[in-house]
C-alpha cells in the first residue's frame, strides 16, 4: 500500500482534489471530517473540550465559532486544543488504514499535514497549489470571511512555497478542473506503477 498525504493551504482546492481521488476509486481519509465527527453530538472529544474550554459546547456538540474565538491568537489555548483533538484523529486514521489495508493506494487528506508532522505517516506527499491572487479570491468569496480572518488562518499555515518545496508531487489548481483531474489521474497512475515509489 502507498499512503499519499494530501495537503494545501486554505483556498487551494484541496477538497476538490481529494474528491477527484475518491472518484478514481482511491480510499480517502478526510481529517477535517473526522474532526467534525469527533466534535459533533456525542463525539469523542466533546467532553474534554467542554472541560478545557467552558462555554464552547452544547447539545449539538462543539460550537466551532465559540471554540475558534477561544483559541484564535492564543498559542497556549490552541496547543491545549490540539492535545485533545490530534490523538483522537490519529486513532481514526489508524482505523481507516486498517480497514483499507489491501488497497494499493490510499489518500490522507490533512490540511495541516506538515504543520503537525503528519508527513511521517505518509510514503509520499502531494501539495495542492494555486497562485496567491487565486487563493485569496477563492477564500474571500466564502460567507463570513474577512481579510483579517484569512491572514490569521494563513499565519498558522506553512507558506505555500515551503509546502511545494517539501512535497513529492505538486497538483496545480490554477487551470481548469479538467487540467486538475488530469494531474490527479497522472499521479495515481505513477504511484500505482511505482514510478513515484
Secondary structure, DSSP 4 states (H G I P E B T S, - for coil): -EEEEEE--TTS-HHHHHHHHHHTT-EEEEHHHHHHHHHSTT-TTHHHHHHHSTTSEETTEE-HHHHHHHHTT-HHHHHHHHHHHHHHHHHHHHHHHHHTTT-SEEEEE-TTTTTTTGGGG-SEEEEEE--HHHHHHHHHTSTT--HHHHHHHHHHS--HHHHHHH-SEEEE-SS-HHHHHHHHHHHHHHHHHTTT-
